[in-house]
Amino acid sequence: MLGGAIDHAHVRHNSPYGVIDCAWQVQDDSLKVTLTVPHGARALVKVCGHEEWAESGVYARTYGMVTE
């Protein structure tokens, strides 16, 4: 469940494969997630009950939110 005063976040990490960049933002009743995965890497994304592998490049998804 998301909500309250925090409506966005951003993190950047320098990994051995390159920069990993992740941000999320609450917009109305949805959650927008953007992730940059470096070349040669992949990431397991778990958000709002969804699970998906993100390959190298830019991953962008919008999810419906659970508000209670």
matplotlib code that plots the C-alpha trace (Angstrom):
import matplotlib.pyplot as plt

x = [0.0, 1.3, 0.0, 0.5, 3.0, 5.6, 4.5, 7.8, 11.3, 14.5, 17.6, 20.8, 23.5, 26.9, 27.1, 29.9, 27.7, 27.0, 24.4, 21.1, 18.5, 15.0, 12.2, 8.6, 5.8, 2.2, -0.2, -3.9, -4.7, -1.7, 2.0, 4.5, 7.8, 10.8, 14.0, 17.2, 19.1, 22.7, 23.8, 24.4, 22.2, 18.6, 16.4, 13.5, 10.8, 8.2, 5.5, 1.8, 1.5, 3.1, 6.5, 8.4, 12.0, 13.4, 16.1, 18.8, 17.5, 14.7, 11.7, 8.6, 5.3, 2.1, 0.3, -3.1, -2.6, -4.1, -5.0, -6.3]
y = [0.0, 3.4, 6.8, 9.5, 12.3, 10.6, 10.6, 10.0, 8.7, 8.4, 6.4, 5.9, 3.3, 2.8, -1.0, -3.1, -3.2, 0.6, 3.0, 1.6, 4.3, 3.9, 6.3, 6.1, 8.6, 8.4, 10.1, 10.1, 6.4, 4.9, 4.4, 5.2, 3.3, 4.0, 1.9, 2.0, -1.3, -1.3, -3.3, -7.0, -6.9, -7.5, -6.7, -8.4, -5.7, -6.4, -3.8, -3.8, -7.6, -7.7, -9.4, -9.0, -9.2, -6.0, -6.5, -3.9, -0.5, 1.6, -0.1, 2.1, 0.9, 2.3, 0.2, 0.6, 1.1, -0.5, 2.4, 0.6]
z = [0.0, -0.9, 0.1, 2.7, 2.4, 0.2, -3.4, -5.3, -4.9, -7.0, -6.5, -8.5, -8.0, -9.7, -10.2, -11.8, -14.9, -15.0, -13.5, -12.3, -12.0, -10.5, -9.8, -8.9, -8.6, -7.5, -10.0, -9.1, -8.5, -10.2, -9.6, -12.4, -12.2, -14.4, -14.2, -16.2, -16.3, -17.6, -20.7, -19.8, -16.7, -15.8, -12.8, -11.1, -10.6, -7.9, -7.7, -6.4, -6.7, -10.1, -10.8, -14.0, -15.3, -16.9, -19.4, -20.1, -21.2, -19.9, -18.2, -17.7, -16.4, -14.8, -12.1, -10.5, -6.7, -3.7, -1.4, 1.7]

ax = plt.figure().add_subplot(projection="3d")
ax.plot(x, y, z, "-o")
ax.set_aspect("equal")
plt.show()
